[in-house]
Amino acid sequence: MVSETESYIREHRTDDVRRLALSSHPAGVDMQYALTQISGWQVARTKVPLWAQADGIIYPRHLSLEQCTSQYVAQYKAGFVENLLGSGFSMADFTGGMGIDCFFISRNAGRTVYCEIQPELCELARRNFAVLGRPDIEVINGDSPSLSGDSPRRMFDLIYLDPARRDDSGRKLVSISDCRPDAVAMQEDLKAMARYVMVKLSPMLDMKRALSEMKNVRQVLVISLEGECKEMTLLIDRGFSGETVISAIDIDRYGKPGMMISSTHGMDISLPLPITDGLSPGDFICEPHAALMKSGLFRTLAKETGTSILHPDTHLFHSREIRPDFPGRVFRLVQAIPFDKRGTAPLLKCRANVSVRNFPLSATQLQQKLKTSDGGSRYLCGCTTADGSKVILDMERI
């Protein structure tokens, strides 16, 4: 029998949560619980649609939902693990949380262990896994399986770790060793327990520093979703001693991965950096997606896409021909306008989307100087070109 609270949740799950919180409600409805579930479902329907479509899923407090992985990112990592390990492997997620990564990455696993120190999240995970047809996932409330002793026993093919990137006050942390659990301190024990260890990190962390602190990193996956960089995930292979491969990928709104750019930093820096020899109306300006910007593989990107760069520090790419498969946004250049009083006069008070790259003003300052209003199909980008000139690129999106 459906309770009054469950009926209320189903009836109002698309309503404004703040309005519901201020309105009266029927007797017998647990309003605090109902608001948590309605809010959770509203986040999940875009972030984890598979869960939102399933009846019986229970959602945790907002912070856990905010920090959980998006479904399409988790599915991409699941495919990566499938290519690495095939099927029937054993894995453990030592930082279970909502269980999104654990659920998707383990889709081809023979044995899966979910560990979480918060008992309420364990209870939700146990129930939700069963609702989703995965009662086989073993849920453990507590720290990871014993890391005590001088030589921990190898227990899994893969261990997954997603350290908390906020402190008790909710502030974002910028060092791996400051996150909890401390993956830097744990890494040798983790490698003793599994051949492969995956560590999800914030895209705000410095990649060079991360690679200096974490050993045996075989590959770094820099993943963006709809142009927004979501995470930097390290694949640690206890038997690996070569140069780390950096891979950048963007996933579109439908969950389809775009073109992957991969290289080592050593191989990338050995390539020539083609600089554009001038801009003409009708040319194409290409802006790499956020994961590529984080990766720094600009020389590899130019080689793979047949483009040149406007300036070594501008990170905008140029082509005489349209590049529809370029991993990022592509614009058609209407004109390149000198950044001076005479050149910018026709732009005053126009409607446009304003941005900057390697430019003396911020986007807000440029917008204020030009007195533009937001929106429309026009794009203005202040940048520096190869000869050091400051220009405004007047463009339209392809």
FITORVEX-163276 format. One record per residue (C-alpha): residue number from 0; residue in one letter; x, y, z negated. Coordinates in nm, 3 decimals. Last residue first. Layout:
! residues N
+------+------+---------+---------+---------+
| seke | doza |      c1 |      c2 |      c3 |
+------+------+---------+---------+---------+
|  NUM |    A |       X |       Y |       Z |
...
+------+------+---------+---------+---------+
This chain:
! residues 398
+------+------+---------+---------+---------+
| seke | doza |      c1 |      c2 |      c3 |
+------+------+---------+---------+---------+
|  397 |    I |   2.846 |   2.685 |   3.669 |
|  396 |    R |   2.845 |   2.979 |   3.424 |
|  395 |    E |   2.885 |   3.329 |   3.564 |
|  394 |    M |   3.194 |   3.542 |   3.515 |
|  393 |    D |   3.336 |   3.890 |   3.455 |
|  392 |    L |   3.691 |   3.830 |   3.330 |
|  391 |    I |   3.811 |   4.126 |   3.129 |
|  390 |    V |   4.176 |   4.207 |   3.174 |
|  389 |    K |   4.490 |   4.273 |   2.971 |
|  388 |    S |   4.798 |   4.242 |   3.191 |
|  387 |    G |   5.092 |   4.034 |   3.067 |
|  386 |    D |   5.199 |   3.917 |   3.413 |
|  385 |    A |   5.044 |   3.574 |   3.359 |
|  384 |    T |   4.704 |   3.708 |   3.247 |
|  383 |    T |   4.588 |   3.819 |   2.902 |
|  382 |    C |   4.223 |   3.780 |   2.802 |
|  381 |    G |   3.889 |   3.950 |   2.741 |
|  380 |    C |   3.605 |   3.723 |   2.846 |
|  379 |    L |   3.272 |   3.851 |   2.975 |
|  378 |    Y |   2.999 |   3.601 |   3.057 |
|  377 |    R |   2.675 |   3.692 |   3.234 |
|  376 |    S |   2.376 |   3.458 |   3.228 |
|  375 |    G |   2.192 |   3.638 |   2.951 |
|  374 |    G |   2.273 |   3.670 |   2.584 |
|  373 |    D |   2.405 |   3.927 |   2.339 |
|  372 |    S |   2.389 |   4.304 |   2.380 |
|  371 |    T |   2.691 |   4.504 |   2.494 |
|  370 |    K |   2.824 |   4.826 |   2.341 |
|  369 |    L |   3.151 |   4.782 |   2.535 |
|  368 |    K |   3.362 |   4.873 |   2.232 |
|  367 |    Q |   3.126 |   4.687 |   1.998 |
|  366 |    Q |   3.143 |   4.371 |   2.207 |
|  365 |    L |   3.520 |   4.398 |   2.224 |
|  364 |    Q |   3.541 |   4.436 |   1.846 |
|  363 |    T |   3.312 |   4.137 |   1.792 |
|  362 |    A |   3.512 |   3.921 |   2.034 |
|  361 |    S |   3.832 |   4.018 |   1.853 |
|  360 |    L |   4.060 |   4.274 |   2.015 |
|  359 |    P |   4.425 |   4.243 |   2.122 |
|  358 |    F |   4.355 |   3.948 |   2.355 |
|  357 |    N |   4.490 |   3.593 |   2.372 |
|  356 |    R |   4.143 |   3.457 |   2.452 |
|  355 |    V |   3.830 |   3.664 |   2.398 |
|  354 |    S |   3.452 |   3.611 |   2.410 |
|  353 |    V |   3.142 |   3.809 |   2.505 |
|  352 |    N |   2.810 |   3.667 |   2.626 |
|  351 |    A |   2.648 |   3.946 |   2.828 |
|  350 |    R |   2.384 |   4.218 |   2.845 |
|  349 |    C |   2.526 |   4.549 |   2.970 |
|  348 |    K |   2.567 |   4.855 |   2.747 |
|  347 |    L |   2.899 |   4.959 |   2.904 |
|  346 |    L |   3.026 |   4.719 |   3.172 |
|  345 |    P |   3.049 |   4.980 |   3.450 |
|  344 |    A |   3.294 |   5.187 |   3.236 |
|  343 |    T |   3.530 |   4.892 |   3.175 |
|  342 |    G |   3.767 |   4.965 |   3.462 |
|  341 |    R |   3.785 |   5.340 |   3.408 |
|  340 |    K |   3.848 |   5.319 |   3.036 |
|  339 |    D |   4.104 |   5.042 |   3.062 |
|  338 |    F |   4.100 |   4.665 |   3.048 |
|  337 |    P |   4.143 |   4.595 |   3.417 |
|  336 |    I |   3.846 |   4.397 |   3.553 |
|  335 |    A |   3.877 |   4.047 |   3.699 |
|  334 |    Q |   3.574 |   3.990 |   3.923 |
|  333 |    V |   3.285 |   3.753 |   3.982 |
|  332 |    L |   3.476 |   3.448 |   3.863 |
|  331 |    R |   3.273 |   3.127 |   3.873 |
|  330 |    F |   3.271 |   2.951 |   3.536 |
|  329 |    V |   3.344 |   2.598 |   3.418 |
|  328 |    R |   3.302 |   2.475 |   3.060 |
|  327 |    G |   3.497 |   2.181 |   2.921 |
|  326 |    P |   3.652 |   1.859 |   3.043 |
|  325 |    F |   3.677 |   1.954 |   3.415 |
|  324 |    D |   3.452 |   1.717 |   3.609 |
|  323 |    P |   3.281 |   1.992 |   3.811 |
|  322 |    R |   3.616 |   2.141 |   3.923 |
|  321 |    I |   3.525 |   2.399 |   4.188 |
|  320 |    E |   3.813 |   2.497 |   4.414 |
|  319 |    R |   4.052 |   2.792 |   4.384 |
|  318 |    S |   4.130 |   2.677 |   4.031 |
|  317 |    H |   4.221 |   2.845 |   3.704 |
|  316 |    F |   4.259 |   2.734 |   3.344 |
|  315 |    L |   4.211 |   2.930 |   3.022 |
|  314 |    H |   4.452 |   2.856 |   2.739 |
|  313 |    T |   4.560 |   3.221 |   2.691 |
|  312 |    D |   4.898 |   3.148 |   2.529 |
|  311 |    P |   5.084 |   3.007 |   2.832 |
|  310 |    H |   4.900 |   3.252 |   3.062 |
|  309 |    L |   4.631 |   3.198 |   3.327 |
|  308 |    I |   4.687 |   2.823 |   3.343 |
|  307 |    S |   4.686 |   2.615 |   3.659 |
|  306 |    T |   4.445 |   2.342 |   3.766 |
|  305 |    G |   4.475 |   2.003 |   3.936 |
|  304 |    T |   4.264 |   1.832 |   3.670 |
|  303 |    E |   4.505 |   1.566 |   3.539 |
|  302 |    K |   4.815 |   1.786 |   3.579 |
|  301 |    A |   4.659 |   2.090 |   3.413 |
|  300 |    L |   4.526 |   1.876 |   3.127 |
|  299 |    T |   4.865 |   1.713 |   3.075 |
|  298 |    R |   5.025 |   2.057 |   3.049 |
|  297 |    F |   4.755 |   2.174 |   2.806 |
|  296 |    L |   4.775 |   1.881 |   2.565 |
|  295 |    G |   4.738 |   2.101 |   2.253 |
|  294 |    S |   4.508 |   1.845 |   2.090 |
|  293 |    K |   4.296 |   2.106 |   1.909 |
|  292 |    M |   4.215 |   2.291 |   2.231 |
|  291 |    L |   4.132 |   1.959 |   2.389 |
|  290 |    A |   3.890 |   1.877 |   2.106 |
|  289 |    A |   3.729 |   2.221 |   2.143 |
|  288 |    H |   3.640 |   2.189 |   2.510 |
|  287 |    P |   3.875 |   2.335 |   2.769 |
|  286 |    E |   3.766 |   2.660 |   2.945 |
|  285 |    C |   3.783 |   2.656 |   3.325 |
|  284 |    I |   3.784 |   2.968 |   3.543 |
|  283 |    F |   3.688 |   2.919 |   3.908 |
|  282 |    D |   3.770 |   3.148 |   4.196 |
|  281 |    G |   3.489 |   3.333 |   4.377 |
|  280 |    P |   3.643 |   3.677 |   4.322 |
|  279 |    S |   4.024 |   3.646 |   4.327 |
|  278 |    L |   4.280 |   3.582 |   4.054 |
|  277 |    G |   4.657 |   3.562 |   4.087 |
|  276 |    D |   4.953 |   3.325 |   4.093 |
|  275 |    T |   4.827 |   3.087 |   3.825 |
|  274 |    I |   5.092 |   2.937 |   3.599 |
|  273 |    P |   5.171 |   2.564 |   3.629 |
|  272 |    L |   5.324 |   2.427 |   3.307 |
|  271 |    P |   5.577 |   2.162 |   3.410 |
|  270 |    L |   5.560 |   1.831 |   3.222 |
|  269 |    S |   5.814 |   1.735 |   2.954 |
|  268 |    I |   5.602 |   1.899 |   2.683 |
|  267 |    D |   5.321 |   1.654 |   2.750 |
|  266 |    M |   5.540 |   1.344 |   2.736 |
|  265 |    G |   5.679 |   1.444 |   2.397 |
|  264 |    H |   5.337 |   1.545 |   2.265 |
|  263 |    T |   5.210 |   1.199 |   2.353 |
|  262 |    S |   4.938 |   1.177 |   2.610 |
|  261 |    S |   4.564 |   1.141 |   2.649 |
|  260 |    I |   4.287 |   1.343 |   2.815 |
|  259 |    M |   3.949 |   1.170 |   2.811 |
|  258 |    M |   3.684 |   1.275 |   3.063 |
|  257 |    G |   3.336 |   1.290 |   2.914 |
|  256 |    P |   3.168 |   1.064 |   2.661 |
|  255 |    K |   2.790 |   1.021 |   2.697 |
|  254 |    G |   2.592 |   1.057 |   2.372 |
|  253 |    Y |   2.301 |   1.246 |   2.527 |
|  252 |    R |   2.413 |   1.584 |   2.393 |
|  251 |    D |   2.759 |   1.537 |   2.546 |
|  250 |    I |   3.063 |   1.372 |   2.390 |
|  249 |    D |   3.402 |   1.543 |   2.420 |
|  248 |    I |   3.729 |   1.352 |   2.413 |
|  247 |    A |   4.090 |   1.428 |   2.320 |
|  246 |    S |   4.353 |   1.157 |   2.283 |
|  245 |    I |   4.695 |   1.201 |   2.119 |
|  244 |    V |   4.929 |   0.903 |   2.145 |
|  243 |    T |   5.176 |   0.878 |   1.857 |
|  242 |    E |   5.539 |   0.811 |   1.937 |
|  241 |    G |   5.663 |   0.461 |   1.854 |
|  240 |    S |   5.685 |   0.267 |   1.525 |
|  239 |    F |   5.371 |   0.051 |   1.516 |
|  238 |    G |   5.341 |  -0.267 |   1.311 |
|  237 |    R |   5.132 |  -0.115 |   1.030 |
|  236 |    D |   4.894 |   0.031 |   1.286 |
|  235 |    I |   4.730 |   0.353 |   1.172 |
|  234 |    L |   4.454 |   0.495 |   1.390 |
|  233 |    L |   4.403 |   0.857 |   1.286 |
|  232 |    T |   4.070 |   1.034 |   1.334 |
|  231 |    M |   4.046 |   1.407 |   1.396 |
|  230 |    E |   3.687 |   1.519 |   1.357 |
|  229 |    K |   3.395 |   1.725 |   1.476 |
|  228 |    C |   3.525 |   1.971 |   1.736 |
|  227 |    E |   3.224 |   2.151 |   1.885 |
|  226 |    G |   3.188 |   2.133 |   2.265 |
|  225 |    E |   2.872 |   1.923 |   2.270 |
|  224 |    L |   3.036 |   1.681 |   2.026 |
|  223 |    S |   3.413 |   1.698 |   1.985 |
|  222 |    I |   3.649 |   1.415 |   1.903 |
|  221 |    V |   4.025 |   1.425 |   1.849 |
|  220 |    L |   4.134 |   1.061 |   1.837 |
|  219 |    V |   4.490 |   1.025 |   1.712 |
|  218 |    Q |   4.680 |   0.710 |   1.805 |
|  217 |    R |   4.948 |   0.475 |   1.675 |
|  216 |    V |   5.004 |   0.640 |   1.340 |
|  215 |    N |   5.274 |   0.430 |   1.167 |
|  214 |    K |   5.318 |   0.684 |   0.884 |
|  213 |    M |   5.089 |   0.956 |   0.750 |
|  212 |    E |   5.249 |   1.270 |   0.604 |
|  211 |    S |   5.438 |   1.388 |   0.915 |
|  210 |    L |   5.145 |   1.304 |   1.140 |
|  209 |    A |   4.909 |   1.507 |   0.921 |
|  208 |    R |   5.150 |   1.802 |   0.922 |
|  207 |    K |   5.162 |   1.805 |   1.301 |
|  206 |    M |   4.785 |   1.773 |   1.321 |
|  205 |    D |   4.713 |   2.070 |   1.094 |
|  204 |    L |   4.376 |   2.010 |   0.929 |
|  203 |    M |   4.072 |   2.204 |   1.048 |
|  202 |    P |   3.956 |   1.907 |   1.258 |
|  201 |    S |   3.878 |   1.740 |   0.924 |
|  200 |    L |   4.017 |   1.391 |   0.889 |
|  199 |    K |   3.885 |   1.038 |   0.946 |
|  198 |    V |   4.138 |   0.771 |   0.857 |
|  197 |    M |   4.135 |   0.440 |   1.047 |
|  196 |    V |   4.355 |   0.162 |   0.910 |
|  195 |    Y |   4.468 |  -0.135 |   1.117 |
|  194 |    R |   4.657 |  -0.451 |   1.017 |
|  193 |    A |   4.475 |  -0.459 |   0.683 |
|  192 |    M |   4.545 |  -0.499 |   0.310 |
|  191 |    A |   4.916 |  -0.419 |   0.303 |
|  190 |    K |   4.844 |  -0.125 |   0.532 |
|  189 |    L |   4.602 |   0.010 |   0.271 |
|  188 |    D |   4.860 |  -0.030 |  -0.006 |
|  187 |    E |   5.115 |   0.164 |   0.200 |
|  186 |    Q |   4.865 |   0.437 |   0.283 |
|  185 |    M |   4.725 |   0.501 |  -0.063 |
|  184 |    A |   4.930 |   0.808 |  -0.160 |
|  183 |    V |   4.875 |   0.975 |   0.176 |
|  182 |    A |   4.509 |   0.869 |   0.189 |
|  181 |    D |   4.431 |   1.050 |  -0.136 |
|  180 |    P |   4.073 |   0.946 |  -0.210 |
|  179 |    R |   3.973 |   1.219 |  -0.232 |
|  178 |    C |   4.120 |   1.509 |  -0.040 |
|  177 |    D |   4.413 |   1.711 |  -0.177 |
|  176 |    S |   4.667 |   1.473 |  -0.020 |
|  175 |    I |   4.517 |   1.532 |   0.323 |
|  174 |    S |   4.561 |   1.909 |   0.289 |
|  173 |    V |   4.308 |   2.171 |   0.402 |
|  172 |    L |   4.028 |   2.136 |   0.149 |
|  171 |    K |   3.687 |   2.295 |   0.203 |
|  170 |    R |   3.523 |   2.452 |  -0.102 |
|  169 |    G |   3.216 |   2.279 |  -0.245 |
|  168 |    S |   3.298 |   2.358 |  -0.607 |
|  167 |    D |   3.388 |   1.995 |  -0.684 |
|  166 |    D |   3.636 |   1.997 |  -0.396 |
|  165 |    R |   3.547 |   1.946 |  -0.031 |
|  164 |    R |   3.708 |   1.723 |   0.231 |
|  163 |    A |   3.596 |   1.390 |   0.087 |
|  162 |    P |   3.819 |   1.119 |   0.237 |
|  161 |    D |   3.674 |   0.915 |   0.526 |
|  160 |    L |   3.855 |   0.580 |   0.520 |
|  159 |    Y |   3.803 |   0.276 |   0.740 |
|  158 |    I |   3.991 |  -0.049 |   0.684 |
|  157 |    L |   4.032 |  -0.292 |   0.973 |
|  156 |    D |   4.140 |  -0.655 |   1.008 |
|  155 |    F |   4.062 |  -0.718 |   0.644 |
|  154 |    M |   4.187 |  -0.887 |   0.325 |
|  153 |    R |   4.565 |  -0.864 |   0.317 |
|  152 |    R |   4.647 |  -0.928 |  -0.048 |
|  151 |    P |   4.782 |  -0.637 |  -0.249 |
|  150 |    S |   5.154 |  -0.673 |  -0.324 |
|  149 |    D |   5.273 |  -0.507 |  -0.647 |
|  148 |    G |   4.942 |  -0.527 |  -0.828 |
|  147 |    S |   4.634 |  -0.313 |  -0.813 |
|  146 |    L |   4.465 |  -0.214 |  -0.490 |
|  145 |    S |   4.155 |  -0.406 |  -0.590 |
|  144 |    P |   3.861 |  -0.377 |  -0.356 |
|  143 |    S |   3.786 |  -0.008 |  -0.300 |
|  142 |    D |   3.647 |   0.189 |  -0.592 |
|  141 |    G |   3.299 |   0.129 |  -0.723 |
|  140 |    N |   2.957 |   0.015 |  -0.609 |
|  139 |    I |   3.007 |  -0.262 |  -0.354 |
|  138 |    V |   2.764 |  -0.322 |  -0.067 |
|  137 |    E |   2.816 |  -0.629 |   0.154 |
|  136 |    I |   2.675 |  -0.572 |   0.503 |
|  135 |    D |   2.473 |  -0.883 |   0.592 |
|  134 |    P |   2.143 |  -0.700 |   0.529 |
|  133 |    R |   2.195 |  -0.539 |   0.870 |
|  132 |    G |   1.851 |  -0.522 |   1.034 |
|  131 |    L |   1.806 |  -0.146 |   1.013 |
|  130 |    V |   1.573 |  -0.172 |   0.713 |
|  129 |    A |   1.830 |  -0.397 |   0.541 |
|  128 |    F |   2.108 |  -0.146 |   0.603 |
|  127 |    N |   1.880 |   0.126 |   0.466 |
|  126 |    R |   1.811 |  -0.056 |   0.140 |
|  125 |    R |   2.173 |  -0.137 |   0.063 |
|  124 |    A |   2.283 |   0.209 |   0.175 |
|  123 |    L |   2.029 |   0.381 |  -0.050 |
|  122 |    E |   2.138 |   0.177 |  -0.352 |
|  121 |    C |   2.503 |   0.240 |  -0.277 |
|  120 |    L |   2.435 |   0.612 |  -0.239 |
|  119 |    E |   2.271 |   0.620 |  -0.583 |
|  118 |    P |   2.564 |   0.431 |  -0.737 |
|  117 |    Q |   2.824 |   0.689 |  -0.627 |
|  116 |    I |   3.165 |   0.518 |  -0.605 |
|  115 |    E |   3.106 |   0.374 |  -0.257 |
|  114 |    C |   3.234 |   0.059 |  -0.089 |
|  113 |    Y |   3.082 |  -0.105 |   0.222 |
|  112 |    V |   3.219 |  -0.447 |   0.318 |
|  111 |    T |   3.166 |  -0.594 |   0.663 |
|  110 |    R |   3.229 |  -0.948 |   0.789 |
|  109 |    G |   3.196 |  -1.083 |   1.143 |
|  108 |    A |   3.216 |  -0.740 |   1.294 |
|  107 |    N |   3.058 |  -0.647 |   1.627 |
|  106 |    R |   2.828 |  -0.369 |   1.497 |
|  105 |    S |   3.078 |  -0.281 |   1.223 |
|  104 |    I |   3.163 |   0.061 |   1.366 |
|  103 |    F |   2.794 |   0.155 |   1.378 |
|  102 |    F |   2.687 |   0.069 |   1.024 |
|  101 |    C |   3.011 |   0.168 |   0.851 |
|  100 |    D |   3.024 |   0.502 |   1.030 |
|   99 |    I |   2.667 |   0.588 |   0.928 |
|   98 |    G |   2.691 |   0.443 |   0.576 |
|   97 |    M |   2.551 |   0.743 |   0.389 |
|   96 |    G |   2.874 |   0.763 |   0.192 |
|   95 |    G |   3.082 |   0.448 |   0.240 |
|   94 |    T |   3.430 |   0.568 |   0.146 |
|   93 |    F |   3.619 |   0.235 |   0.143 |
|   92 |    D |   3.463 |   0.112 |   0.467 |
|   91 |    A |   3.579 |  -0.247 |   0.502 |
|   90 |    M |   3.629 |  -0.457 |   0.812 |
|   89 |    S |   3.647 |  -0.816 |   0.930 |
|   88 |    F |   3.664 |  -0.900 |   1.299 |
|   87 |    G |   3.412 |  -1.120 |   1.481 |
|   86 |    S |   3.418 |  -0.919 |   1.802 |
|   85 |    G |   3.684 |  -0.745 |   2.009 |
|   84 |    L |   3.954 |  -0.583 |   1.797 |
|   83 |    L |   4.081 |  -0.277 |   1.984 |
|   82 |    N |   3.818 |  -0.244 |   2.256 |
|   81 |    E |   3.547 |  -0.301 |   1.993 |
|   80 |    V |   3.715 |  -0.046 |   1.766 |
|   79 |    F |   3.696 |   0.220 |   2.039 |
|   78 |    G |   3.334 |   0.129 |   2.112 |
|   77 |    A |   3.250 |   0.175 |   1.743 |
|   76 |    K |   3.438 |   0.505 |   1.744 |
|   75 |    Y |   3.210 |   0.625 |   2.023 |
|   74 |    Q |   2.904 |   0.503 |   1.834 |
|   73 |    A |   3.013 |   0.698 |   1.525 |
|   72 |    V |   3.050 |   1.016 |   1.734 |
|   71 |    Y |   2.708 |   0.960 |   1.891 |
|   70 |    Q |   2.545 |   0.899 |   1.551 |
|   69 |    S |   2.682 |   1.215 |   1.390 |
|   68 |    T |   2.910 |   1.148 |   1.094 |
|   67 |    C |   2.794 |   1.232 |   0.743 |
|   66 |    Q |   2.907 |   1.550 |   0.567 |
|   65 |    E |   2.584 |   1.747 |   0.596 |
|   64 |    L |   2.375 |   1.441 |   0.513 |
|   63 |    S |   2.575 |   1.375 |   0.197 |
|   62 |    L |   2.544 |   1.743 |   0.101 |
|   61 |    H |   2.165 |   1.745 |   0.154 |
|   60 |    R |   2.071 |   1.486 |  -0.106 |
|   59 |    P |   2.015 |   1.130 |   0.008 |
|   58 |    Y |   1.771 |   0.998 |   0.270 |
|   57 |    I |   1.569 |   0.678 |   0.248 |
|   56 |    I |   1.492 |   0.488 |   0.571 |
|   55 |    G |   1.161 |   0.300 |   0.557 |
|   54 |    D |   1.040 |   0.341 |   0.912 |
|   53 |    A |   1.317 |   0.361 |   1.170 |
|   52 |    Q |   1.315 |   0.640 |   1.431 |
|   51 |    A |   1.508 |   0.878 |   1.205 |
|   50 |    W |   1.779 |   0.615 |   1.164 |
|   49 |    L |   1.834 |   0.578 |   1.538 |
|   48 |    P |   1.823 |   0.958 |   1.576 |
|   47 |    V |   2.129 |   1.019 |   1.353 |
|   46 |    K |   2.217 |   1.389 |   1.392 |
|   45 |    T |   1.907 |   1.512 |   1.578 |
|   44 |    R |   1.630 |   1.320 |   1.398 |
|   43 |    A |   1.856 |   1.285 |   1.095 |
|   42 |    V |   1.846 |   1.650 |   0.991 |
|   41 |    Q |   1.465 |   1.663 |   0.997 |
|   40 |    W |   1.448 |   1.325 |   0.825 |
|   39 |    G |   1.666 |   1.450 |   0.541 |
|   38 |    S |   1.457 |   1.763 |   0.487 |
|   37 |    I |   1.141 |   1.555 |   0.473 |
|   36 |    Q |   1.303 |   1.302 |   0.240 |
|   35 |    T |   1.443 |   1.563 |   0.001 |
|   34 |    L |   1.112 |   1.753 |   0.003 |
|   33 |    A |   0.921 |   1.435 |  -0.082 |
|   32 |    Y |   1.154 |   1.346 |  -0.369 |
|   31 |    Q |   1.113 |   1.689 |  -0.526 |
|   30 |    M |   0.738 |   1.682 |  -0.464 |
|   29 |    D |   0.662 |   1.349 |  -0.628 |
|   28 |    V |   0.297 |   1.352 |  -0.514 |
|   27 |    G |   0.041 |   1.228 |  -0.765 |
|   26 |    A |  -0.173 |   1.540 |  -0.751 |
|   25 |    P |  -0.184 |   1.700 |  -0.410 |
|   24 |    H |   0.052 |   1.988 |  -0.328 |
|   23 |    S |   0.056 |   2.363 |  -0.371 |
|   22 |    S |   0.288 |   2.567 |  -0.153 |
|   21 |    L |   0.629 |   2.714 |  -0.232 |
|   20 |    A |   0.833 |   2.402 |  -0.158 |
|   19 |    L |   0.627 |   2.337 |   0.155 |
|   18 |    R |   0.721 |   2.677 |   0.294 |
|   17 |    R |   1.088 |   2.608 |   0.235 |
|   16 |    V |   1.059 |   2.267 |   0.400 |
|   15 |    D |   0.901 |   2.401 |   0.719 |
|   14 |    D |   0.679 |   2.123 |   0.852 |
|   13 |    T |   0.787 |   1.831 |   1.072 |
|   12 |    R |   0.780 |   1.577 |   0.787 |
|   11 |    H |   0.440 |   1.696 |   0.661 |
|   10 |    E |   0.202 |   1.405 |   0.718 |
|    9 |    R |   0.463 |   1.135 |   0.686 |
|    8 |    I |   0.603 |   1.279 |   0.363 |
|    7 |    Y |   0.256 |   1.329 |   0.213 |
|    6 |    S |   0.164 |   0.969 |   0.289 |
|    5 |    E |   0.485 |   0.851 |   0.122 |
|    4 |    T |   0.408 |   1.059 |  -0.187 |
|    3 |    E |   0.050 |   0.933 |  -0.205 |
|    2 |    S |   0.178 |   0.576 |  -0.197 |
|    1 |    V |   0.135 |   0.343 |   0.101 |
|    0 |    M |   0.000 |   0.000 |   0.000 |
+------+------+---------+---------+---------+
